Amino acid sequence: MGYSMNEFTIDIEKQLTKLGRDIQDFVERVVPLEDKGHDFRPDCDIIESDETFIIKLDLPGLSKKEINIALKEHVLTVKGERTGQLDDGSTYRRQERSTGVFSRSFALPENVNTAETDARFKDGVLSITMPKSDVLNDATSIPIK
């Protein structure tokens, strides 16, 4: 009975990940981004390989111009707004797709070279690739290709 050290480490990592998500959800509810609706919260995946970290966000219905990526003190923030504009004389009979201002922030590991970060937007998915490196150079903004 009991945990091996490896099982204990994995359990702690899972609990810290959950705590991080809970804190971000709490902050987003308590600190409104703007007066506009905040119903849209894009889903994301964070993928790690030996060489890179990749963040993928689902942003259907947006264009590159409507998305802003910023870096400050090793925190990557993606902001934007998805609107649901109708033509004059049109009204919604049903509206299930979320709209509004969104902001997602990610604390980056210390071994990420933010100066070589690559952001690409294709088919409604924003992919941000950040190489791991021992030589760290900071960037403040990231253009989307």
N, C-alpha and C positions, 0 to 999 in steps of 0.2 A: 504494500500500500504506500502511496506517495508518488511524488513527481520525480522524474529524472531531471537533471539540470536543463537538458535540451527542451523537454516538455514545458518546464517552468518558464524558460525564456520565450518560447513561442506564445504561451498563454499571456505573459506580461505584454508582449508586442501587440497581441490582439486587443487587450484591454486598453492600451494606450491609443491605438488606432480608433477604437470606439469612443474613447474620451475626447479625442481630437474632433471627431465628427459631431459629438454632442455639444461641445463648446462652440464650434462654428455655427451650428443650427441655432443655439441660444443667442449668440451675438447677432446673427442675421435677423432674428425676431425682435430683439430688444432695440437694436440700432437701425432704424429705417434708412435705406439708401437715399430715397427721395420721397416726395409726396405721392408719386405715382405708384401704381400697383406693383407688388413684388411677388407675383404668383409664379413667375417663370424661374426655375432653378435647374439649369442644365445638368444632366447626368455626366459623370466623368469616370474615366479609368486612369489609373496610374500604373505604369508598367516599368519594371526595372530589369536591365540586362547587365552584363559585366561592364559594358562601355557607356550606357546611357540610362537616363530616366526619360520617360515619355508620358505626357499628360494628354489625354484625348477627351474633348468635350463635344457633346452633341448639341449643335446650334442650328437646327433646321429653320429655314425661312429667313436667315440673316445673310448679309453680305459682309465681305471683309471690312468695308468702310464702317460698319456698325459695331465692330468689335475693337476693343482697346486692350492691349497687354502692357503691363507696367511691372517694373522690378524696383523694390526698395528694401534695403537691409535684408537681403536674401529671402524676400517674400514675393512670390509671383502672383499678380492679381489680373484676372480677366474680367472685363466689364462690358456691358452692352445693354441693348434694349430690343425686345421683340414686340412689335406692335401688331395689332389685328385691325388694320384700317379697312373700312368698308366703302364701297362706292356710295355716292349720294342716293338716297331713297332706299338703301338696303338696311335690313336689320337682321340680327342673329335669331334663328329659330332654335339653335342649340350651339353652345360654344364650349368645347371640351379642351381645345388647345390653349395652353397657358401663354399669357403675354405679360409684359412688364419689364422693369429694369432688373438686371441681375448683376451680381458680383461674386466671383469665387476666388478665394485666396489660398495659396499653397505655400507652406514653409518649406524651403528647399534645403536639402542636405548640404553640409559644408563642402563636400567634394564635387560640387557642380560648377562648371565653368560657364557662367551666365553670358559672357561675351560671345560665346559660340552657339548660343541658343538659336534654334531654327523653328519658325512657326509656319505651318502650311494649313490652308483652308480649302477643303475639297468635299463636295457632295454633302454639305452641312456638318462636316466634322472638322474641328480645329485640332490639329496635332502639334504639340510643342515638344521638340526633342532637345534635351540638354545633355551634353557629354559630361562624363565623369572625368576629373582631371586632378592632378596634384598641383598644377599651376593654375591659380584662380585669378580670373579677370572679371570684373563686374561690368554689367550693362545696366542702363536705366530704362530703356524701352526696346521693344522687339517688333520689327516690321513683320507683317503677315504676307506670305507669298501665295 
